[in-house]
């Protein structure tokens, strides 16, 4: 058996045992980072804005899904409108 073949076999054995462990570890790390990100986002966003952020997120998802209806907003005016005079 040549040195090249011997090294290839050893690397294949090593990869066969290490790669699944790395995938599991990567998944665990990703989950921890996601949890940390959520925690930081909850701390950064004041309680009174969370509902508005959630509403905007839902509107954005609706637009992406093809529901392009614009959201209606109430507009505060300083005085009477022209049609009320």
N, CA, C and O of each residue as an XYZ file, in Angstrom:
340
protein
N       0.849     -1.161      0.000
C       0.000      0.000      0.000
C       0.901      1.233      0.000
O       1.837      1.334      0.793
N       0.616      2.128     -0.864
C       1.432      3.330     -1.003
C       1.111      4.309      0.119
O       0.054      4.237      0.747
N       2.017      5.195      0.348
C       1.832      6.215      1.379
C       0.591      7.049      1.103
O      -0.153      7.394      2.021
N       0.375      7.366     -0.149
C      -0.785      8.161     -0.540
C      -2.080      7.437     -0.157
O      -2.991      8.046      0.404
N      -2.159      6.155     -0.458
C      -3.360      5.380     -0.133
C      -3.549      5.270      1.380
O      -4.672      5.348      1.878
N      -2.464      5.092      2.095
C      -2.522      4.985      3.542
C      -3.050      6.285      4.163
O      -3.902      6.253      5.051
N      -2.545      7.408      3.696
C      -3.003      8.695      4.204
C      -4.471      8.940      3.850
O      -5.231      9.468      4.662
N      -4.858      8.560      2.652
C      -6.240      8.740      2.220
C      -7.184      7.944      3.102
O      -8.232      8.451      3.502
N      -6.825      6.693      3.412
C      -7.664      5.853      4.266
C      -7.782      6.430      5.683
O      -8.859      6.427      6.279
N      -6.677      6.913      6.198
C      -6.707      7.510      7.545
C      -7.583      8.760      7.572
O      -8.344      8.970      8.518
N      -7.476      9.573      6.551
C      -8.305     10.779      6.487
C      -9.782     10.430      6.345
O     -10.634     11.097      6.931
N     -10.090      9.398      5.579
C     -11.484      8.975      5.421
C     -12.049      8.481      6.751
O     -13.187      8.797      7.097
N     -11.259      7.706      7.495
C     -11.701      7.227      8.810
C     -11.916      8.400      9.765
O     -12.914      8.458     10.483
N     -10.970      9.325      9.760
C     -11.066     10.496     10.622
C     -12.289     11.337     10.257
O     -13.038     11.765     11.135
N     -12.485     11.570      8.973
C     -13.623     12.365      8.513
C     -14.930     11.672      8.853
O     -15.907     12.338      9.195
N     -14.968     10.351      8.765
C     -16.181      9.612      9.081
C     -16.604      9.772     10.530
O     -17.798      9.730     10.826
N     -15.666      9.953     11.428
C     -15.994     10.120     12.841
C     -16.149     11.568     13.260
O     -16.934     11.871     14.158
N     -15.414     12.465     12.626
C     -15.390     13.859     13.046
C     -16.514     14.674     12.417
O     -17.094     15.535     13.079
N     -16.827     14.420     11.162
C     -17.820     15.228     10.457
C     -19.191     15.194     11.142
O     -19.783     16.260     11.313
N     -19.729     14.044     11.543
C     -21.022     14.071     12.237
C     -20.979     14.854     13.557
O     -21.936     15.546     13.905
N     -19.869     14.738     14.283
C     -19.730     15.493     15.529
C     -19.689     16.993     15.252
O     -20.278     17.783     15.989
N     -18.990     17.380     14.182
C     -18.929     18.795     13.821
C     -20.304     19.317     13.422
O     -20.659     20.446     13.762
N     -21.076     18.513     12.710
C     -22.429     18.934     12.316
C     -23.308     19.129     13.542
O     -24.057     20.103     13.619
N     -23.225     18.216     14.499
C     -24.002     18.350     15.731
C     -23.571     19.592     16.512
O     -24.406     20.352     17.003
N     -22.267     19.785     16.617
C     -21.748     20.943     17.341
C     -22.159     22.235     16.651
O     -22.507     23.211     17.316
N     -22.121     22.248     15.335
C     -22.510     23.436     14.567
C     -23.986     23.748     14.799
O     -24.358     24.911     14.950
N     -24.817     22.728     14.827
C     -26.244     22.927     15.087
C     -26.481     23.485     16.477
O     -27.311     24.377     16.655
N     -25.755     22.966     17.474
C     -25.876     23.470     18.844
C     -25.429     24.928     18.935
O     -26.083     25.748     19.580
N     -24.319     25.240     18.290
C     -23.806     26.611     18.297
C     -24.797     27.555     17.630
O     -25.038     28.656     18.126
N     -25.364     27.135     16.523
C     -26.338     27.958     15.807
C     -27.565     28.228     16.683
O     -28.077     29.347     16.714
N     -28.032     27.197     17.393
C     -29.194     27.354     18.286
C     -28.870     28.340     19.402
O     -29.694     29.196     19.722
N     -27.700     28.238     19.991
C     -27.302     29.156     21.059
C     -27.218     30.594     20.557
O     -27.656     31.524     21.235
N     -26.652     30.770     19.362
C     -26.551     32.116     18.795
C     -27.937     32.683     18.483
O     -28.175     33.873     18.690
N     -28.852     31.851     17.989
C     -30.222     32.297     17.738
C     -30.894     32.722     19.034
O     -31.573     33.749     19.076
N     -30.711     31.938     20.094
C     -31.296     32.285     21.396
C     -30.710     33.602     21.920
O     -31.439     34.445     22.443
N     -29.409     33.770     21.778
C     -28.763     35.001     22.211
C     -29.282     36.190     21.414
O     -29.550     37.250     21.980
N     -29.422     36.020     20.119
C     -29.923     37.081     19.260
C     -31.338     37.489     19.665
O     -31.648     38.679     19.730
N     -32.191     36.512     19.937
C     -33.560     36.805     20.375
C     -33.560     37.539     21.710
O     -34.325     38.482     21.909
N     -32.714     37.109     22.603
C     -32.628     37.749     23.912
C     -32.184     39.200     23.781
O     -32.761     40.084     24.415
N     -31.178     39.450     22.973
C     -30.693     40.814     22.773
C     -31.743     41.683     22.089
O     -31.892     42.859     22.420
N     -32.465     41.108     21.143
C     -33.516     41.856     20.458
C     -34.632     42.221     21.431
O     -35.165     43.329     21.372
N     -34.989     41.304     22.323
C     -36.026     41.598     23.312
C     -35.595     42.695     24.270
O     -36.417     43.504     24.700
N     -34.334     42.728     24.602
C     -33.830     43.769     25.502
C     -33.739     45.119     24.794
O     -33.956     46.161     25.412
N     -33.423     45.102     23.512
C     -33.207     46.340     22.769
C     -34.517     47.040     22.417
O     -34.557     48.266     22.311
N     -35.565     46.285     22.239
C     -36.843     46.847     21.815
C     -37.718     47.105     23.039
O     -38.061     46.161     23.751
N     -38.091     48.375     23.303
C     -38.950     48.660     24.454
C     -40.291     47.944     24.331
O     -40.757     47.655     23.229
N     -40.890     47.669     25.461
C     -42.138     46.891     25.507
C     -43.241     47.515     24.662
O     -43.980     46.797     23.988
N     -43.363     48.842     24.687
C     -44.440     49.489     23.949
C     -44.246     49.439     22.439
O     -45.207     49.614     21.689
N     -43.022     49.205     21.984
C     -42.779     49.118     20.537
C     -42.873     47.702     20.007
O     -42.978     47.507     18.796
N     -42.837     46.719     20.874
C     -42.838     45.328     20.407
C     -44.062     44.990     19.586
O     -43.961     44.307     18.567
N     -45.220     45.462     20.020
C     -46.431     45.148     19.260
C     -46.385     45.793     17.884
O     -46.828     45.194     16.904
N     -45.851     47.010     17.801
C     -45.752     47.699     16.495
C     -44.743     46.987     15.589
O     -44.980     46.837     14.390
N     -43.643     46.559     16.151
C     -42.641     45.830     15.366
C     -43.240     44.531     14.849
O     -43.023     44.151     13.698
N     -43.992     43.856     15.702
C     -44.641     42.612     15.301
C     -45.646     42.868     14.183
O     -45.730     42.097     13.227
N     -46.403     43.947     14.304
C     -47.398     44.299     13.282
C     -46.721     44.594     11.949
O     -47.182     44.137     10.903
N     -45.633     45.354     11.982
C     -44.903     45.665     10.749
C     -44.328     44.409     10.115
O     -44.317     44.272      8.891
N     -43.853     43.497     10.945
C     -43.314     42.243     10.441
C     -44.397     41.441      9.731
O     -44.152     40.868      8.669
N     -45.592     41.400     10.313
C     -46.703     40.680      9.687
C     -47.115     41.345      8.378
O     -47.427     40.654      7.408
N     -47.121     42.671      8.338
C     -47.458     43.374      7.099
C     -46.442     43.069      6.004
O     -46.805     42.865      4.846
N     -45.174     43.041      6.380
C     -44.123     42.742      5.409
C     -44.275     41.327      4.861
O     -44.123     41.102      3.661
N     -44.572     40.386      5.731
C     -44.775     39.012      5.288
C     -45.986     38.909      4.369
O     -45.966     38.160      3.392
N     -47.033     39.656      4.678
C     -48.233     39.646      3.834
C     -47.917     40.197      2.458
O     -48.397     39.667      1.455
N     -47.121     41.249      2.392
C     -46.744     41.814      1.095
C     -45.911     40.831      0.291
O     -46.076     40.722     -0.924
N     -45.026     40.122      0.956
C     -44.206     39.129      0.262
C     -45.056     37.977     -0.244
O     -44.727     37.341     -1.246
N     -46.157     37.714      0.459
C     -47.038     36.620      0.062
C     -48.004     37.045     -1.050
O     -48.817     36.241     -1.505
N     -47.918     38.295     -1.481
C     -48.747     38.749     -2.580
C     -49.966     39.532     -2.154
O     -50.808     39.856     -2.992
N     -50.082     39.837     -0.909
C     -51.199     40.629     -0.428
C     -50.735     42.079     -0.367
O     -50.367     42.581      0.695
N     -50.756     42.737     -1.504
C     -50.167     44.070     -1.635
C     -51.112     45.200     -1.248
O     -50.902     46.339     -1.664
N     -52.112     44.925     -0.489
C     -53.045     45.957     -0.062
C     -52.323     46.886      0.909
O     -51.787     46.424      1.916
N     -52.299     48.198      0.622
C     -51.610     49.118      1.537
C     -52.370     49.249      2.847
O     -53.598     49.165      2.875
N     -51.646     49.450      3.907
C     -52.250     49.604      5.224
C     -52.830     51.006      5.345
O     -52.221     51.975      4.891
N     -54.006     51.116      5.955
C     -54.645     52.405      6.162
C     -54.245     52.942      7.520
O     -54.176     52.205      8.504
N     -53.985     54.238      7.559
C     -53.601     54.861      8.813
C     -54.489     56.078      9.061
O     -54.886     56.769      8.123
N     -54.787     56.323     10.300
C     -55.517     57.528     10.676
C     -54.529     58.684     10.702
O     -53.419     58.560     11.221
N     -54.949     59.814     10.133
C     -54.086     60.986     10.080
C     -54.672     62.053     10.984
O     -55.837     62.424     10.839
N     -53.884     62.542     11.901
C     -54.326     63.608     12.785
C     -54.144     64.941     12.081
O     -53.100     65.205     11.485
N     -55.167     65.775     12.155
C     -55.075     67.088     11.528
C     -55.123     68.160     12.613
O     -55.638     67.934     13.708
N     -54.586     69.309     12.295
C     -54.543     70.409     13.253
C     -55.913     71.063     13.395
O     -56.274     71.498     14.489
N     -56.661     71.137     12.340
C     -57.961     71.786     12.365
C     -58.969     70.997     11.588
O     -58.807     69.794     11.384
N     -60.017     71.668     11.148
C     -61.045     71.002     10.351
C     -60.536     70.770      8.944
O     -59.736     71.541      8.414
N     -61.014     69.697      8.354
C     -60.667     69.415      6.968
C     -61.447     70.328      6.059
O     -62.454     70.892      6.487
N     -61.025     70.498      4.823
C     -61.660     71.420      3.891
C     -63.107     71.066      3.602
O     -63.908     71.965      3.345
N     -63.475     69.788      3.635
C     -64.847     69.409      3.362
C     -65.778     69.605      4.558
O     -66.997     69.522      4.410
N     -65.213     69.864      5.742
C     -66.010     70.075      6.947
C     -66.373     71.535      7.157
O     -67.177     71.830      8.041
N     -65.831     72.439      6.407
C     -66.053     73.881      6.624
C     -67.387     74.330      6.125
O     -67.722     75.510      6.234
